Amino acid sequence: MNCDKLVIIPTYNEKENIEKIISAIFSLDELFHILIIDDGSPDGTATIVKNLQSKHTDSLFLIEREGKLGLGSAYLTGFKYSIEKGYDYTFEMDADFSHNPADLVKLYNACRTEADLAIGSRYCNGVSVINWPIGRVVMSYFASSYVRAVLGMKIYDTTAGFKCYRKELLNSIDLDKVRMRGYGFQIEMKYTAYKLGFRIKEVPIIFIDRTEGTSKMSSGIFGEAFWGVIKMRFRRIRRKKSA
């Protein structure tokens, strides 16, 4: 393997964005591999990826799953793949360009030099969100404030989904015991890193809401996170025994 960095991108009906996001990542000066985890997109997202694999044989990978199994489940599948293949740095990223591909380099540099978990943060330097309705901005901002208050983490963007993990951190987490599957998954992974004593750094980014495709957000996602955070506060979190 000639690359130590893997970007995991879960997809469901992302035909408008998938080829463009893959191209944008591969055009960066820094070398990244990409793993697409597609949950049976009926719009042909996986077919587009397969066609691109002929051009990127050694750097673009695809896992197809049947049905919508959830964001957290997709990332856990990707983390296990990354650990198995021996990548040193593993990234979470959306397919819809709400995360700027160029910021992958910022997250990588943060993990390479000073952090075990680097978070692309919308709120560590004010509010850096474009194209969101004000109601959604307020909901997201105060959701992070709520999580910070309940769990005691000094993280401004607790629900962020643009991240880089060092191998040592992922190896220390028992991925089979991660319970939350929606956006609460993002909180649980940060809280686990925090409780295990790993170094966490927020890297300011500008988050731009998708311009193509359909948002996957729902009130149920926030409901899971709200009640899950309370339960999380009273759980004992330990390092994986084999770590």
C-alpha positions in Angstrom: 0.0 0.0 0.0 1.6 3.3 -1.1 -0.8 5.5 0.8 -1.5 5.8 4.6 -4.7 7.9 4.4 -8.2 6.5 3.8 -11.3 8.7 3.3 -14.6 7.0 4.1 -17.7 8.3 2.3 -21.1 6.8 3.0 -23.6 7.2 0.2 -27.3 6.9 -0.5 -28.6 8.4 -3.7 -25.6 10.6 -4.4 -25.4 10.3 -8.2 -25.2 14.1 -8.6 -22.2 14.4 -6.4 -20.2 11.2 -6.2 -18.0 11.5 -9.3 -17.2 15.1 -8.6 -16.3 14.5 -4.9 -14.0 11.6 -5.9 -12.3 13.7 -8.6 -11.8 16.6 -6.2 -10.1 14.4 -3.6 -7.9 12.7 -6.1 -6.9 16.2 -7.5 -5.4 17.2 -4.2 -1.6 17.4 -3.9 -1.7 15.1 -0.9 -2.4 11.5 -1.7 -5.6 9.9 -0.3 -7.4 6.6 -0.9 -11.2 6.6 -0.9 -13.6 4.0 0.4 -17.3 4.4 -0.7 -19.9 2.6 1.4 -23.1 2.6 -0.5 -26.4 1.4 1.1 -28.1 0.1 -2.0 -28.7 3.5 -3.7 -31.5 3.0 -6.2 -30.2 5.9 -8.3 -27.1 4.1 -9.4 -24.5 5.7 -7.2 -22.6 2.4 -6.8 -22.5 1.9 -10.6 -20.8 5.3 -11.1 -18.2 4.3 -8.5 -17.6 1.0 -10.2 -17.0 2.7 -13.5 -14.5 5.0 -11.9 -12.6 2.1 -10.3 -11.2 1.1 -13.7 -9.3 4.4 -13.7 -8.4 4.3 -10.0 -7.7 0.6 -9.5 -5.5 0.9 -6.5 -7.0 3.9 -4.7 -10.8 3.8 -5.0 -12.7 1.1 -3.1 -16.4 0.2 -2.8 -18.5 -1.7 -0.3 -22.1 -2.3 -1.3 -24.7 -3.0 1.4 -28.3 -3.9 1.1 -30.7 -1.3 2.4 -30.2 1.8 4.5 -28.3 0.5 7.6 -27.4 3.9 9.0 -24.6 6.4 9.1 -22.9 5.0 12.1 -23.0 1.5 10.8 -21.4 2.6 7.5 -18.6 4.3 9.3 -18.0 1.4 11.6 -17.7 -0.9 8.6 -15.3 1.6 7.1 -13.2 1.8 10.3 -12.8 -2.0 10.4 -11.8 -2.0 6.7 -9.2 0.7 7.5 -7.8 -1.1 10.5 -7.6 -4.4 8.5 -5.7 -2.7 5.6 -3.3 -0.8 7.9 -4.0 2.8 7.2 -2.5 5.3 9.7 -5.1 8.0 9.2 -8.8 7.5 8.6 -11.3 10.2 7.6 -15.0 10.7 7.8 -16.5 12.8 5.0 -19.9 13.6 3.4 -20.4 13.1 -0.4 -22.3 16.3 -0.9 -19.5 19.0 -0.8 -20.7 20.3 2.6 -17.2 19.3 3.5 -14.5 21.0 1.4 -12.1 18.3 0.0 -9.2 20.7 0.5 -9.8 20.7 4.2 -8.8 17.0 4.3 -5.2 18.3 4.2 -5.8 20.5 7.3 -7.2 17.6 9.2 -4.4 15.4 8.2 -1.8 17.9 9.3 -3.5 18.4 12.6 -3.4 14.6 13.3 0.1 14.2 11.9 1.6 16.9 14.2 -0.5 17.2 17.4 -3.8 15.3 17.6 -5.2 11.8 17.7 -8.6 13.1 16.5 -9.0 16.2 14.3 -12.5 17.7 14.0 -13.5 19.9 11.1 -15.4 22.4 13.3 -18.2 24.7 12.3 -18.3 26.4 15.7 -14.8 26.7 17.2 -14.3 30.1 15.5 -17.8 31.6 15.6 -20.5 30.1 13.4 -19.1 29.1 10.0 -22.2 27.7 8.1 -23.4 28.7 4.6 -26.8 28.1 3.1 -28.5 26.7 6.2 -31.9 28.1 7.3 -31.4 30.0 10.5 -33.6 27.5 12.4 -31.3 24.7 11.5 -28.2 26.7 12.5 -29.7 27.4 15.9 -30.8 23.8 16.4 -27.3 22.5 15.5 -25.5 25.1 17.6 -27.5 24.5 20.7 -27.4 20.7 20.2 -23.6 21.0 20.5 -24.0 23.2 23.5 -26.3 20.7 25.2 -23.9 17.8 24.5 -21.0 19.8 25.8 -22.9 20.6 29.0 -24.1 17.0 29.7 -20.8 15.2 28.8 -18.3 17.9 29.9 -16.3 17.8 26.7 -14.6 21.0 25.7 -15.6 20.5 22.0 -17.6 23.2 20.3 -18.9 21.1 17.4 -19.9 17.9 19.1 -22.0 16.7 16.1 -19.4 17.3 13.4 -19.0 14.6 10.8 -15.8 15.7 9.1 -13.0 14.1 11.1 -9.6 12.4 11.0 -8.6 9.6 13.3 -5.1 8.3 14.0 -4.7 4.6 13.8 -3.8 4.4 17.5 -7.2 5.9 18.5 -9.3 3.6 16.3 -7.4 0.6 17.6 -8.2 1.5 21.2 -12.0 1.6 20.6 -14.1 -1.5 20.8 -16.1 -0.7 17.7 -18.5 -3.6 18.3 -19.6 -1.7 21.5 -20.4 1.6 19.8 -24.2 1.8 20.3 -25.5 4.9 18.4 -26.2 4.6 14.7 -27.5 8.0 13.5 -25.8 11.4 14.1 -25.5 10.4 17.8 -22.7 8.2 16.5 -20.6 11.3 15.9 -21.1 12.3 19.5 -20.3 8.9 20.9 -17.0 8.6 19.0 -15.8 12.0 20.2 -16.9 11.2 23.8 -15.1 7.9 23.7 -11.9 9.5 22.5 -12.2 12.1 25.2 -12.8 9.6 28.0 -9.9 7.5 26.8 -7.6 10.5 27.1 -6.7 11.0 23.5 -5.7 14.4 22.1 -8.5 16.2 20.3 -8.2 19.3 18.2 -10.9 21.3 16.4 -9.8 22.7 13.0 -12.0 25.6 11.8 -13.8 24.9 8.5 -16.6 26.6 6.5 -19.6 24.2 6.2 -21.6 24.7 3.0 -25.0 23.0 2.8 -25.5 20.7 -0.2 -26.6 22.2 -3.5 -27.4 18.9 -5.2 -29.1 15.8 -3.9 -31.4 15.4 -0.9 -30.5 15.9 2.8 -30.7 12.8 5.0 -31.4 14.8 8.2 -34.6 14.1 10.2 -36.1 14.8 13.6 -35.6 11.2 14.6 -31.8 11.6 14.2 -31.9 14.4 16.7 -34.2 12.5 19.0 -31.7 9.5 19.2 -28.9 11.9 19.9 -30.8 13.8 22.7 -31.6 10.7 24.7 -28.5 8.8 23.8 -26.3 11.6 25.3 -28.0 11.2 28.7 -27.4 7.5 28.7 -23.8 8.0 27.5 -23.0 10.2 30.5 -23.4 7.2 32.9 -21.6 4.6 30.8 -18.1 3.3 31.7 -15.8 3.5 28.7 -12.7 1.4 28.6 -10.0 0.8 26.0 -10.3 -2.3 23.8 -8.5 -5.1 25.6 -6.3 -6.0 22.7 -5.2 -2.4 22.2 
